Amino acid sequence: MENILKGLEPQSVLNYFEKISQIPRGSGNEKAISDYLCNFAKELNLEYIQDEHLNVIIKKPATEGYENCPGVIIQGHMDMVCEKNKDSNHDFLKDPIQLRVVDDMIYATGTTLGADNGIAVAYGMALLASNTIKHPELEILITTDEEVGMTGAKNLDTSVLTGKYMLNLDSEEEGCILVGCAGGNRNCTTLPLEFKSSEKQGFLIELKGLLGGHSGMEIDKNHANSNKLMGRILDLLTVDYDLVNVNGGLKTNAIPRECDAVIAVDTKDIDQLKSELAKIESIFKHEYRIPDPDVKIELSETSFEKVLTDECKNKVIQLLNLIPSGIQTMAADMPGLVESSINLGVVTTKENVMTFEATTRSSVETRKDYINNTVKLVAESLGADYEETDHYPSWERAIDSKLEEISIETYKKLTGNDPKILTIHAGLECGLFLKKMDGCEAISIGPNAYDVHTPNEHVSISSIKNVWDYLVACLESMNQH
């Protein structure tokens, strides 16, 4: 352990965050972090539950004077999105995250940081370890696989929970109290591939330099989607070429930053290819001069074994261009809030198929269904298979919520300001839990985090402390209501 965060406040929270950053915990690889949390509970002589899905619940009795308060569930998820820069040799299955501090920010080195949602885990651990914080009965609930469909939350037996107030710690803007979120799902279009031989020269087209981002929280920033831009490149080229493959993006819930395509052209057409790509790059640089100014196209020679048939090539180009991506509708009742969106996050060429994977989000169920059906119609019209998975419900704001009242009042007393009350376009686990837990109320809070789901992910140290102070104040105020 390097103690990169030693001496920074809140020390207990940052100490635990650094410890869990040493444990690989990508979605689907959570056994080690789940066991670590259970051992942590054992060391504190606290009751804990670890279910077959590796979700962990740790219970701590109320402090004196808080025995009659409603119990509080502190909720977050243990898994993280694993994205890295192309020049990084980091192995997410075994390597610790390499933390670094720049001014007020914590970054990783060449990879995602995992503050989403490791900060929630660290907050929960600090609450459990404290002997001075006053609080109602606590249940620290840390789920698995949130980033790939919320399977931990979906399969959790909520009957073991007794708390009536849930504080979700998976949001990313200090001073905001979230009271609702969009629902969503993933869809996958699978195109069978047909091949032919070719004697042309192979070239690798690399589209890179994009910012990417969280496909829910940052879909409104108009960052370019590398998979969609590659579709435009392949459609705009007039030079005679064959297509070999397309591969772009790593996660469906992250706006893709890079995409590669291998094509084959006659040697006599190489200059024309270079000229056309330069013109297309110029178009992209103009269109994205504000949200993605560093977009670039690089060309290099490569080898290949076979190319797609002309018919199959055209189907790939059509799918890349016709599958919708980005904001689809804005909320009419909340100015500035995205209502519905879709993100074409991952395109992968395998032996005999090419897959197009997307995340659809909407706070209106029928809008989500319409977007999915649009993708299905495009897929089926081109002879591709279509499948939907990982559906999760929206979270609707509760009427006359006592927890919301407490959280607003506490924030005003602590800061002298009014908090923002928002619903968000990203998905949170609250919707799943509340549908299974009658009478439970929820809010979501968190520190300022930036460029989440990208290797530039960073989180504010001062904001971590401010939200920690607020979280403690909320708990300590609950015997006054």
C-alpha angles and dihedrals in degrees: 000000000000100000091221090158097044114135094019122119136276081037098184093050095046092044090058092043090055091048095053090045086068090061118078106235111165116153108287092020100079104117093100096048092043091053090045091057091049091051089049089056091049091053089054092045090238127149113254141175126207112186130201090268090056093248110151129212119186119188127206122184121241118268120243112295094020099076094106097046119105110268118257126223114206105202137192140127130257100211126087137200110258110216126148140175116266092247093054120105092195114141108209091197094064114002124093119235109262105228125203134178123223112181105301095348136090115212136173122231111255095331143072112286101223095225080132093099111342091088089064090052090050092049090051093049092049091052091050093049096047121103095185108050114098115221148146119257106307131213112187106204117192115178135197135234095014091146095056103046107315091263092158092056092042092056099039117120099227093188088087090063120087101175120114098196120060121197107193111198099195103102127103112215124078114224093031124109110199116211102170144014144191126270122229153164143200126250131193129201114198120197119194110228130224123193144202134183124262136188094200127116116268121234132183115219111200121193110194147140096078123139099223116181144173109328091220107035096036103032088105094061092079093232111170120258108226094208092054092046091051088054089055092048092053091047096046096050111103095180112105106258143155122224121230105174147327126217126173142151131016107223131032091221093054123075101242116249100189139031132179131200128185115212135171126223138171112266089240089062098052095100091050090050091052092048094050093048090051090053092048091049088053090053092051093046089054095045094046099033090124108034098030110015096161098060111138141171120217127190128201138161119262141162132249140179104216141352134227119264115257091253092051092046090054091050091053091051091048093049092049091051102036102044101092121238134179132026113352102174138004123221112262094204098047113045113223096017118122109230101185136010144155129209121203090209108164134031115180133179114208129173100290105358141053118214128206111197124190142173118223121199133182140151087214113067095208091053089054090050091050093052092048091049090052090056090046092053092050091048096048093045089059097044096257128135121244130205136174125207143162100037115184128180130246120252113233122206113259120238116239093357113189091201091054089051092051093047093050094046092048093049092051092050093047100044107016089234137099115250122230112254108210147162114213139212095230120089122254130185092238092089092058094047097045092053088058099039116064113208096014119130126201144193131176127220136165146154127276108285126174138200091008116190091027134092087251092063111140138166133207116249094204090049091051087056094046092051090045090054090048093048091051091046091052092053094046092050095055096090088062094066 
